[in-house]
Every structure is written in structure tokens, then in C-alpha cells.
Amino acid sequence: MPRISVPTTARLPSSLRVNPTNPAATKILGRLSRSSLLSVALDWLDDNSLSLAQPYLREDEDDDDEDDDETDDFYPPARSPEALRDVYTLLQARKGSKREILDRITEGDWRHGLSLYQLAMADLQYLYDHPTSQQWSAYRIMPLKPPRDPDGEEPPQVDKQSLTIPRFHPSTFLRTLQAQVLPDVKAHYTFDAHKTLPLLLLRIFIVDSPYNTNLGLQQKTGTPTTTTNFDASRTVYIAFPDASPHLFISKPQTTTLTSSSSSGSSGESKSLRNLLVEGIPKALSRPLQRQRFTLQSTSLVTRNLAALVERRGGGRTNAAGGGWSVYTAAAAAADGDDDDGSKKRETPLDLVLPASASASPPLFLGGGEESGGGNGKRAAVAGLVLAGERREERAVKRARLVARARFGVTAVAGDGKGVERVDVVVEDAFPDAGGEENAGGDEEGGRGGRVGRGGGRKSQVDAVLQRAAGDEDEHEDDTQQQQQDGVAQKWRPYVRLTFHGPHVFAGIRQLVEAGIVDGERMPGWMTGEEGVTIGAVRHGRIRGHKGSGL
């Protein structure tokens, strides 16, 4: 630690060490399982990471001093990193408790402190072990038009016809982000390529301190209690998918075990996310080349990172959700993506519903050939029962065909691409015959009837729709459509639908296959083809920042 610590705008170095007994370090390591702890320890001892994760090793001393250390120390230090690597390899081969590994790390091999780089690796390992531990929001990178009057106050406009994509350079991006977004707080950045998904993860660990030395991580003694700068720390992840104009931002999470207040923590998290949403496009922009960008929400929020890559990644499935996914499957089959040549992929022609499925007459096994009256009646009853069973079988088969046609190859239980929550507001006019009874509904209950509605779990759908109302083009289109339809003065009740579950669209598909939901009359947004989790249904179509934003 230097003798003088001066406040600076530089970011925290990766070699900065934290006391192993710090609550933040204890929480990060304590969340991992025994196998993950051993894997992370071996990664620390790798030659590429050893410079930032140097363990506590035995110094060259006399034999007598070495014997005294071995008898007094419960975890005697190793002679070299290679010897310590062999120790953790043997621990990985046998069974034991997690507490044994955790105590050896904090009280033995890294008793002198854990670097921020080591804590970042442990935190990323927890993200890999628990893919649904973070709540992600998808944003689209949109280019801005060059200002006509540089000295004027005209707000920049989005260039929807431009195909410009920003060039991403990690070191330049971090330097600009630290200078423009977080100059008054200290942050530690760590890049890591995702192990299974085509993503580049950026972990941002933010500490509320003006110092980038050990002074910013030490505990400070106050009058009532002993506090630390980690009490106000936050961890945020930013995921950059390969070959995609989108990025994903996680919800900021606290590092300490307890927070001061839930409301204050929520407000700080929202403020931090807003700062990142405003600062990331500035870090990606290149003013000298007259290239400026902004972030627009795509109304897709989920804990499943694989679902985000499926709907906002660089593949073919961005604009081919629901039943349209069969076209991407056919294209992949044409490109030779199948590992097994004998495996047949579905094509759009395979999902055409047979016209005879519903037009075929019910099978009736009459008893015209029976001579006896009693036997003929029993045969007729048996024929009716058998005909009913055949009709049920045909109905079940048709429901499955309808589900295949509406959902395609998506919304399959167990595919690992499900979303857990979908919020939809229906803003269509209430259908009525005369149109005069509900003409004054807007004056009493408002446009959406939001006044006086009951309480319940808070949702982001209202805030998202308010932001979407600021889009002038969309608002003008809605007004013109309402005037053309003649429903501008009709009553519009506030109807909000919320779907919960581990895989919402897979559950809707199962309801269609069971015949509970009519798959033929079901709207398209219920199949997930729009790729949004928050939106408003207007004129029968979902509009969440113009649907998928494509």
C-alpha cells in the first residue's frame, strides 16, 4: 500500500488484494460448490493467471525454521505453485467437504489476500454454474443521424435506415466508459468469453470510493459500527453477443450479505443501470468519424441468457420466432448443419394441415347387418362409442398438428431457451354493437381504465409503454389507424395479462396440444414469434417498441 493515496479517476487494478475475511470475499467464495472451488483454485494456479493470483509460498529458510512452521501452521505453505497445484489436484480426486477447501484458501494458501481478479473469476464461475442467477435486459445499438446544426439544441434522431455497426475495442471501450460514466467511483473490469454461448462477458465491480489503492478496500471504523466500502458495491454484467447489434445488461446486484434498505438499494440499482445505458453508447461512439450511437430497449427481459442469444444473437432466429422458425430449420438443413445425414429436419411443407382432418365424417359402425334387435342395439351403441373415441383421437392429432404449425421448432420443454415472465397489455377498443353505450368511457375511467385498479405485484409494463408512447412515429400511426377504424372514441378497458413459469411459451404450446387453447384462433404474440416479453396489443398485434425492433 502506498504511503499517500490521492483520489483519481483511474479504475481499480486487478492485482489489488482484499482481506480473505472480508464479507464480500466470503460471500463470493461461499456460493460456490466444492468442485467449483477446486476448479477456480486450479485456474488461479495456471501459468496465465499466476501473476495476478500469487499464493502464499514458503520462503527459503533453514531446516529448523521450516520444521517449526510445519508444526505450528495448520496449512503449511507450499514450496512452489507446481507443488500447490498437485495438492489441489489430489483434493479434486477424493471426496471431502466444501468447508475444508474454503478454509484452506482463506486461511492457508491465500491468507495474505485475494486479488480482485481472483474474486472476479470466482464470481464468473458462479454465473456459469447458475445461468439464471442474473436478470438480463436486451438493448439494440442504433446509429444516430449527424446533427444538422451542431450548435443548436435539437435532439439527435435515430437513423433507422443506416446499417452502421460500432467497432468494439476492449481497452478503448473501458477507458471511455470509466471517464464518461463512472468518474467519481472506482470500478474493476474483467472480460471473459462465455464457455458455451457466443458471448463476450464484461463484469463491472463498482466500489464507492475515490481511491484506487488498498485504502478504498479497507474497513473504516465509525462510531456506531465498523463499515467497509463494500457496503455500497455493485456488480453488473454486460454481454456482447457475436455478430449482433445488440447487447445485454444485467440487473445490478449487491455484494454484501445484507443491504441497508430495499427501497434505497432498488433506487441505486436503477440509477446505475440508467448511467450504463447512457454511457455505453458514448463509449462506443466515435465523434471524430461522426459516428454516434444510442441504446434502445427491445422489451425483452429474462433470466435465461440462452434465450437472449436465441432471440437477439447473430443467428437466423432473431426474426423467425414461433411458426416462422421452420424456415430457419430448413435453411440450416440446406446448409448441411445436421451432424447425422439421415436425420430429417422439418420444412414448411411438412407442417401443412391436412384438409381432411376436420372435414372427414365421423366413423359410424351401424348394425344394419345384425338380425337380432337386442344385438343390433348393442352394436349401435358400441359403434357410437367407437366413433366418439375416433373423433377424440382425430381432435388430439389435429391439436398437435396445429401446435406444430403455430410454434414450429420453438417452445419445446427442456430446450433451455425459455422465458419465465411475459407481461402484455391489451389496448384494443371494447367490441360493442352500437358504439354509443361506451362512448363516454374514456372520460370516466381514462383511456386504459388505469384509475382505481387494484393492487398487486408491480410490473415494468406500464413504464415501458410510457416510454414507447414517446415514439412520435408510432403514436402517429396509431392515431391514423384509430381514425380509419372509427374507434377513436370507443371505450378501452385496461386488461393486463401476466404469464409465469419456467418456460412460458412451452406451457402455452402444451395447452394448445391438450386442446385447452384454440391454436387456430390464438394470436401470434402468444407463440413468442415477436420475441418480446413486455408489450401492448393494439389492433390485434403486439407493439413493444415496434415489436422485435427489426
N, C-alpha and C positions, 0 to 999 in steps of 0.2 A: 504494500500500500504506500503510495507517495505521501510525503510529509505535508504537502499542500494540495488541496483539492479545489479546483476552480470550476464553477458552473460553465457548462459548454453545451453546444447543440449536437455534439457527436453522439453516435449510437454506442450502446454497450458492447464491449469486446467479448468474443466468445470464450476467452481464457479467464474471465473474471470468475472467481470462486465464491461459492455460497456455503455457509456452515451446514454440515450434514444434519444438524439438529433443527434447522430452520423449518417451520411448519409447512412452507411451500415445497421444500425438497422432500419432506416426509410424505406429503400428500401425493406428489407426483410418483415417487417410487412405490408407495404403499398400494397404489391402484393396480400395479402390475402383478401378474401371477408369477409363480416360481420359475416356470420355463421362460417367460418373457424377461424376467430379471437376469437370468443367466445369459440369455441371448444378447441383451443390452450390454452386460458386462464384457462379454467377448467382443462385441463391436467397439467398445471403448478401448480394449487392448489391441485392436487391429493397428497395423502399421500406419494406415492412413489417418487414424483418429488419435493416435497416441500422443501427438504433440499438444492436443487440447484436452486430453483426459489422462494425464500422467498420474499413475498411482503412487502411493506411499511405499517406497522401497527401502531396503536395508542399506545403510552406508558401510563403507569399508572400515572395519574396526578390528580390534584384537579379538582373539578367540574367547577370552574370558568375558569381555563385554557382550559378545554375541550370545554366550550361554546365559548370561543374566537376562538379556532381553527375551530370550525364548522362554525362560521360566516365569518372568513377570508378565509378559504380554499374552493375552488370551488368543489374539490373532497376530502371530509374529509376522513382520513384513517379509515379503519375498525378496530374493536377490536380484531378480530381473523381470521384465514384463513377460518373457517367454515362460519362466517358471510359474508366474501367476496365471498365465493363460492355460497351462497344464492343470493347475488346481481347479479352475472353473470348468474345464472340460471334464475332469473326473466328477465334479459335483453334478454336471449335467447328465452323466451316465447313471448315477444312482438316485434313489429316492430320498426325500427329505422334506423339511418344512420351508415355507417362504420366509419365516422369521429368521431362520438361520442365514439365508442369503442376504436378507436386508441388514441384519446386524453386522455381517462380515463387510458389507460395502460401506456402511456409515461409521462403524467403529474400528474397522481394521484397514482395509486396503485403500480407502479414500477418506481417512479420518481427517486429513488436512483440508478437505473441502471438495465440493463438486462444482465443476465449471458450468457455466450457462449452456455450453454446448452439450454437456452430458445430460442436463435436465431436458434440453430440447429433444435429444434422441429418445429419452425415456417417454416424454410426452407424445412424440410421434408414434412410438411403439404402442402406446395405449390407443391411439386413434386407429391403428391397423388392427388391433385386437378387438376393438368395439367400433365398427364402422358407423353405427347410428348414434354415437355419443355427441355429435355436433348437429346443430340445426343450420342448414345452408340456405342461402338465397341466391338465385341466379340473376345476373345482370348482363346486359348486352352493351358492348362498346360501340358507340355511334359517333361517326365523324361530324364535326361542326363546319358550317359554311364560313368562309373568310368574312370578317366584318367589312361592310361597305364603308362605314365611317369609323375609323379606328379611335377617334377622339369622342365619339358620341356615346350615349348611354343605351343604345339599342341592344337588347339581349341577344346572344348568339342563337342561331337557328340550326336545327339538326338537318344535315344533308342526307335525306333518305335514299337518294339515288347513287351516292358515292359508294364505292367498294374498297375504299382505303382501309387497311388494317395496320395498326401501330406495330412498329418493330420493338421487340422486347429484349432488353439487355439487363441482366440481373443487377450488376453493380451500379449502373446509371439509374436504374429504377429505384433502388434502395436509397441512393444518395439524394435524389429529388424528393422521394417520399418523406424522408426524415427531415429535410429542410422546409418543406411546404406544409406538411400535415402535422407532424409531431415535434415541433422545435422546442417546446417547453417541457417535454417529458422524455424519459430515456426508454429506448426500445432495443431489444435484441432480435435479430432476424436470422432465420435458418431456412435454407432451401433444401428440399428433398423430393426426389422423384418417387411417385407412388409405386408401390410394389406390384399391384395388379391392374390399375387403371391408367389410361394415358393422360396423366395429370402431373403438373409440377406444383407441389405444395410449398407455400410460404407461411411459416409460423412467426408471428409477431408477439413477443413477450414485452409488455409495457409496464414500466415501473414509474411511479410518481415521485421522481427525484431529479434535481438539477445536475447531479454528479454522475459521471460515467466510470467511477472507481469503486473500490470496496466500500467507501463511505456511503454510497447510495444503497447498499445491500445490508448494512449493519443495523442491528437493533438499536433504537434510541430510547432511553429511559425517560418516561414522563412522570408527572406527579401521581396520577391515579394508577396507571398500568404501564407495562412495558410494551411498546408497539414497534412495528417494523414497517418499512416502506412496501413490503409485500401485501399489506392490508388493502392497498388501493391498486394492486396489479391486475392486469387483464391479459388474457391470451386469445388471440384472434388468428384464424386461418384464412388464407386466400389461395384458392385453387385456380390454376391456369390450365384449361384443357388444351390438348394439342390440336392445332389446325382448326381453331374455332374462335369466332369473335365474341365469345362470352367469357365470363369469369364468375367464380362462386365465392361468396363471403360468408363466414360462419358467424354465429351469434357470439359476442364476447362473453367469456366466462372468467369468473374469479379464480384465483389460485389458492387462496386461504381456505381453511375449513369452514369458517363462519364469516358472514358479512354483517356489516353494521345495520343495514336496513334493506329490506327487499325493494321498497319503492326507490330509494336512492340508488341502489345497485342497478335497477332497471333503467333509471334515467341516465346514469353514466354510460351504460352499455349502448343505449340508443344514440347518445351524443357521439360516442366513439365510432359507431357504425356510420353515422352521418358524416363525420370527419373523413373516414376512409372512402366513402362513396364520392365525396367531393375532391379528395386529394389524389386518388388513384388515377383518374383521367389526366390530372395535371402532371403526374409523374410519367404518364405515357405520351403526353403531347410533346411536340417539337415546334416551338414558336418560330424558330428561325426558318424552318421549312414550311411555315404556315399550315401546320397540321395540328389541329386541336380536336379533342375527343371529350365525350361525356358518357356517363353510365345511365342506362335506363333499365328499370326493373321489368322483368319478364313475367311477373306474377307466378313464379314457381318457387315454392318454399317446401323443403322436405329434409328429413334426416338421412335419407338414402343417397349417398354420393354416386352410386352406380346409376340410379335413376336420373340424376342430373346429367351425367355423361351421356346417357341414352337419349335424352331429350334436348340437350344443349351442347353436345360434344361435336366432334368433327366428322361423325359418320353420316350415314344416309337417313337415319331415323329422326332427324330434327323436325321435318315437316311431313312425316309419314307415320303418324300415330294411329292407333285403332285399326280399322279395317284397311287403311292405306298401307299398312306395314307389309302386306303380301307383295307389294311391288318392290320393296327393298329386298325381300327374301328372294324374289325371282331374279333381281339384278345380281344379288350375291351368288345365286346358283349359276347364273350365266358367266360370272367372273371366275368360277371354279373355286369358291371358298369352302366347299364341302371337303372334309377330311376323308370321308368314305364316299367313293364314287357311286356306290349302289344306293346311297341314301337319296330319297326323292324329296325335294322341297315343294311346298305349296306355291301355287301360282294363282293369279286372279281367276283363271278359267276353272280351277279345281273347286272354287268356293261358290259357284253359281248354284242358286237354289233350284231344285227340280220343280217344274211347274205342276207335276202330277202329285206332289207331296200333299197339297191341300185339296186338289180337285178330284182326287180319286174317291169313288163312292165307298161307303163303309161296307166291310165284308159281312154278308148275311148268310148264315147257314140255315136255310129253312128246312122244314120237314115235309116237303111235298111228296117225297117218295115213301114216307112212312105210312103204313096202312092203319096202324092202331091209333086211336085218338089219344090215349094217355102217353104212349111213346112219342107221338108226334108233338104234343105239348112240351114234353121234357126236352125233346130235340130242339124245339124252337127256342126255349129258354136258354139251353146250352149255347145255341147259335148266337143269341143276343149277347150273352156274357162274353163269348169268344170275340164277337165283333167289337164290344166295348174295350176288351184288352188290346185288340189290334189298333183301335183308334188311339188309345193311350200310348202304345209303342210308337205309332207314327207321330203323335204330338211331341213325344220326348225326342225323337230323332230330328224332327224339324226344328225344335228349340235349340238343339246342339248345332245344327247347320246354320241357324240364324246367328248364334253366338260366334261361330267361326267366321261368318261373313262380316259381322259388325266389329269384332275385335281383332281378327286376323291372327297373327302370331304373338300378339302382345297380351298383357293382363293375364298371365299364367301364374298360378300359385307356385311359389318356390323358385321363381326365376331371379329373385334378388333385385328387382327393379321396381319395387312398389313404393307408392307414396302413402303416408299414414293419415293425411288430413286433406280434405277438399272443401272449400267454402265457396258457395255460389249464391248470388242474389238474383232473384227473378224480378225484372223491372218491366215486364210486358204489361200492357193495359189489360184490365179485367174484362173478360169477354161477356158482353151483355147483348140483348136483342135490340132494345130501343135506344140505348145510349143516352137517355135523359135522367134516369134514376140516379146514376152515379156521376153525373156531370159535375157536381159540386164537391166531389170527394177530395180534390186537391186542396180546396180552401179549408176544409176541416182537419184532415189528417195529414196534409202535406203531400208532396209528390210520391214519396215512398211509404207514407204511414209510419215514419220512424218515431214520431212523438207518442209517448205513452206506452211504448212496447216494454215488455217485461225484461227483467234482468236475466243473467245467465253468464256463461263463460265468454270472456272478451275475445273478439276476433279481429284480425287485421283487415278483413274485407272492407269495412267502412272506410278506413284510412286509405286503402289502395284505390277504392273507387273515387274518393275525393281528389286524389292526385290525378287519376285518369280523366276526371272532368275538366282539368285544366288544359287538356289537349284540344286546341281550337278546331282542328280538322275533324276530329271525332265528334265533337259537340255539334258542329255544323251538319255533319252527315246525319246524326240522329235527329236533329230538328227538321231537316228536309224530309227525312223518311217519315217522321210523325205527321207532318203536314200532308204528305202524299197519302198516307193511310187514313187520315182523318181521325186520328186517335189522340190528338194533342190535348184534348180536354177530358179524356176519359180517366177514370179512377185507376190508380196504380198502387195496389197494395204492396206492402213490404213483406216479401217472402224470402227467407234465407234458409238454405239447405246446407247442412254440415255432415259430411261423411267421415267416419272414424274407422280405423282398423289398420292392421299391419300392411295390407295391400288392398287399397280401396277399389281400384278398377277390377282386380281379380275377384273381389267379392261381388261386384255388380255382374261380372260375367257368369259367376256361379248362379246368381239369381235368374239370369236370362236362361241358362241351361235348365234350371229347375222349373221354368215356366211362371215364376212369380212376377218377373218384369217382362213386359212385352218388348222383345228386342226389335220388332219391325217398326214400332212407333216411338221407340226410345230416341231422344235427341242425341246428336253426335258428341256433345261435350261429355256425356256420361260414359263414353268409351275411352276417354283420355286422348282423343286424337288432336285436341288443341294444345296439349302439353302445358296446361296451366293448372294451378291449384287454387287460385283466387281469381274471381271474375264475376261479371254481371251478364245475365242473359237478356238481350234486347232483340226484339223481333225474331225470337227463336234461336238466336246464335249467341254464343258466349263471347264477351268482349272484355278481356283483361289486358289493358294496354295493347289493344288491337290483337287480341288472341295471343298467338305464339310469337308475335313481333317480327315475323318474316315478311 
